[in-house]
Amino acid sequence: MVVYTGGSASVKYGVEALSAFGTAVTGTIPFGLNQKVTNLSITNNRLNFNKLGQVETTGFAYGQQAGSLGVSFVYDDLESHKIFESIYGAISTGKFPSTLAEGQASPRVGSLTTDVSVQMGSDYIKRVLSGCVVNSISMSTSIGEPLNGSIDMTFGKEVSSGMLVSASTITKQSAGLQAGEPFTFAHGSFKVSNGSSMVSIGEIQDADVNWTQNAELLYGIGSHYAQSAFKKALDITGKFKTSFKNETLATHILDQAKDTGNSIELGDVSGVAIELNFVSGTKSMKIELSGVAIGDYSISGIEPVEPIFEDISWKAKTARITVDVI
């Protein structure tokens, strides 16, 4: 009896044309290093029918097809940034989007085709998931960890034809596709605005940033496959944990509700309130956040022989990812 493992598998994606939602393209781009498919499920939304005179189900029908896909990975300095095209559109001079101004994120949903393949002897199974819509992208890191990522997607179309590829071998993630080095906590920096300058916070314990598109698939009469997708709002949220230094952040959140106060948002410096920067050799990825409002503030560690930490959650109006990876 043969047991197949991840050593026989591959996952890659391709970007579909904006005018051709659900039209499959060949997947050539890896999500990053250490890829894991954390969830892959599909349903045809079965309908059950009963009739008078008996308690047993008497028939079935099927509605719209819908699937979900989750992938976790480590951001590398070669390929991982490309996933942000699904939110911001094509990269512009190394930036997603080109400026931090509001209204820069694409109002249209960029769809993907994701290929999930498993080698089975001389044949392989290739599941082609088209009309993939990114619901959320996250990045997180902590002491001793790389920059971890995860993506949650829904998809609107998968067909059975062509699933079995006979007498062939999956295209492996070759050196040309995934030779990048990982971004790590140790080679990163975290800065927060104090209203007049960006201040480096060197004792960050962990930090994360999340982009949520609030996208939904759109169906139409005549097909049980999704026909398009739309996004409601782009939410950019996150949190960070750092050692307690002074009263600044506590004062800020206590003054948020003052009618005459100026603490609704962290003060921007040249449009930036929080900046994360990760470096790998000569390559880098910088995340800038503007219009940041603190949500929750908590203190932990007020006990004997323990350090005191501040935990801060926030929401930003806009974000920009700048990459130097070519």
Residue, then its C-alpha position, 0 to 999 in steps of 0.5 A: m500500500v502506497v502512502y503519498t506525502g508532501g514530498s510528492a506534491s506541488v502548489k503554484y498559482g497564476v494570475e487570471a485576466l481581470s476580464a476572464f474570471g474563472t478562466a484557468v491559467t497555468g500556475t507557475i508562481p509559488f507562494g513562498l518557502n515552506q509551503k503548506v496546504t492547510n485547507l482544501s475543501i469543496t461543496n456543491n451545496r446539496l439540496n435534500f428533498n422529502k415528501l409527504g407520507q414518509v420520513e426518509t429523504t426521497g431525492f437530492a439536487y445540487g446548487q452552486q459549487a464553492g471551495s475553500l483553500g488555505v496556504s501557509f508559507v514563509y515569505d522569501d525575497l523572490e516570489s512571495h510579494k507577488i500575491f499582493e497583486s490580487i489586492y492592489g493590481a500590478i506592481s508599480t516601480g516596486k510598490f503595491p500600490s504606488t502611493l499611500a493615498e486612499g483610493q489606491a487599492s483596486p476596487r476590482v477583485g483579482s482572481l487566481t488559478t491555483d494548481v495543487s498536484v500530487q505525483m502518483g508513480s508515473d502519473y500525477i493528479k492535478r487539481v486546477l482551482s480557478g476563480c480563486v479569490v483571496n479573502s485574506i493575506s497575513m504576515s507575522t513574526s516573533i522572536g526566533e521566527p521567519l516572516n510567516g504568511s498565510i492566505d485564505m481563499t475561496f474558489g468558484k470553479e473546479v472540473s474533473s476533466g484533465m485531473l489525471v495526467s498520465a505518464s508525466t511528472i509534476t513540474k517541480q519548484s525549480a531553482g529559477l522559481q524558488a531560490g529566494e532566501p527567507f525574511t526573518f525576525a532577526h533581520g527586520s525593524f519596526k518603527v512607530s511614529n511619535g508625531s514628529s519622527m519615526v522611532s525604532i522599537g527594538e524590543i518587539q516580541d511579535a508583530d503581525v499585519n492582516w489584509t482582509q478583502n471581504a470578497e464574495l463570489l457572485y453566481g448567476i442563473g444557468s451555471h453552478y460555477a461562480q461567474s465573478a466576485f466583488k469586494k466590499a471593503l479592504d480592512i488592514t489590521g494587526k497588532f504588536k507586542t513590545s516591552f513597556k517603556n513609558e506612558t506614551l501609548a497608554t496616554h494616546i488611547l486614553d485621550q482618543a475620545k477627547d473632543t479637543g484631543n488629537s489622538i484619534e490616530l497615530g501622527d503620520v510622518s511623511g504619511v507613515a505611522i508604522e513601518l516594518n522593514f525586512v532585509s535579506g542580503t541586498k533585497s528587502m520588503k518594507i510595509e508602510l501603514s498610514g492612518v493608524a488607529i489603536g484599538d486595544y491596549s493591554i499590559s501583561g507581566i506585572e508580577p515578580v521577576e517578569p518583564i512588563f509588556e504592552d500589547i497593541s492592536w490597530k487598524a490602518k486606513t492604507a498600506r504600501i508594500t515596497v519590494d527590492v527583490i529583483 
